[in-house]
Amino acid sequence: MNILRYEDYPVTPWKNGQGITRDIMKHAPDDDGFIWRLSLADVGQSGAFSEFGGYDRTITLLDGEGFSLNFDDGTSKTIDAPFAPYDFDGGATLFCELIGGPCRDVNLMVSKNRAMAEWRVHDLATPVFMEKKTDAAQLLFCLSGSVCMELPGEAPHALNQWDSALLGDDGAVEVSASTNGDTTAPSLLFHAAITVR
C-alpha cells in the first residue's frame, strides 16, 4: 500500500493564474500523456477550465460554496453539494463560475481509449471490505473525517482528510471510520478502481 499525505502533494500554479493544482498520483508509463490522474485543485476565481480532450473527468467539491459549470453547448451544472462526484467530458469547453468565494475540489481524469474507471463514495459509518484486484489500480481518497485501513498481518494505517492511498494487488483491506482527527465529521471515502486496457 502506497500512502500519500496532503502536505506532500506537489503544487503547480495554473497557467492562467486563477488557481493551483496538487498532483496526487498518476499513471504515465510513456510519453503519450497520462492514462489516469488524481489531482486536487484550488479554484481562486471564475474562469475557463482547461480542456482535456480524450479524457473522462469526475469532479468532487470538497470545500467552499461551489460553482456552476457552464458548457459551450448551453447546458450547465451547479456543483454546490460537497462529496457528490459529477462525471463529464474532459474535452468539453466550459466556464466555471464561482457561487461565492474560492473552492477546492478533487479531480479524477481517465483516458477514454486506454482505461476504464469505476468509482463510488463510501460512508464509513459501516466498515467496508475491499477485495484485492490484480487487474485494476485502486485509489482511495479521504473526503472527510479520518479513515482506518487494516490489512491482514499489518498494523493499521490511517488516512486523514485529503490524504490518499494506492492499494497493492496482493491483499484485501478493511476500511472503517477512525477516531483520529475530527471525530465530528463523517468519515467519507472516494474509491476508484481503474483498469488499464
Sequence and secondary structure as in RCSB ss.txt:
>XXXX:A:sequence
MNILRYEDYPVTPWKNGQGITRDIMKHAPDDDGFIWRLSLADVGQSGAFSEFGGYDRTITLLDGEGFSLNFDDGT
SKTIDAPFAPYDFDGGATLFCELIGGPCRDVNLMVSKNRAMAEWRVHDLATPVFMEKKTDAAQLLFCLSGSVCME
LPGEAPHALNQWDSALLGDDGAVEVSASTNGDTTAPSLLFHAAITVR
>XXXX:A:secstr
 EEE GGGS EEE TTSSEEEEEEEEE  SSS  SEEEEEEEE S EE    TTEEEEEEEEESS EEEEETTS 
EEEE STT  EEEETT  EEEEESSS EEEEEEEEETTTEEEEEEEEETTS EEE   TTSEEEEEEEESEEEEE
 TTS  EEEETT EEEE SS  EEEEE SSS TTS  EEEEEEEEE 
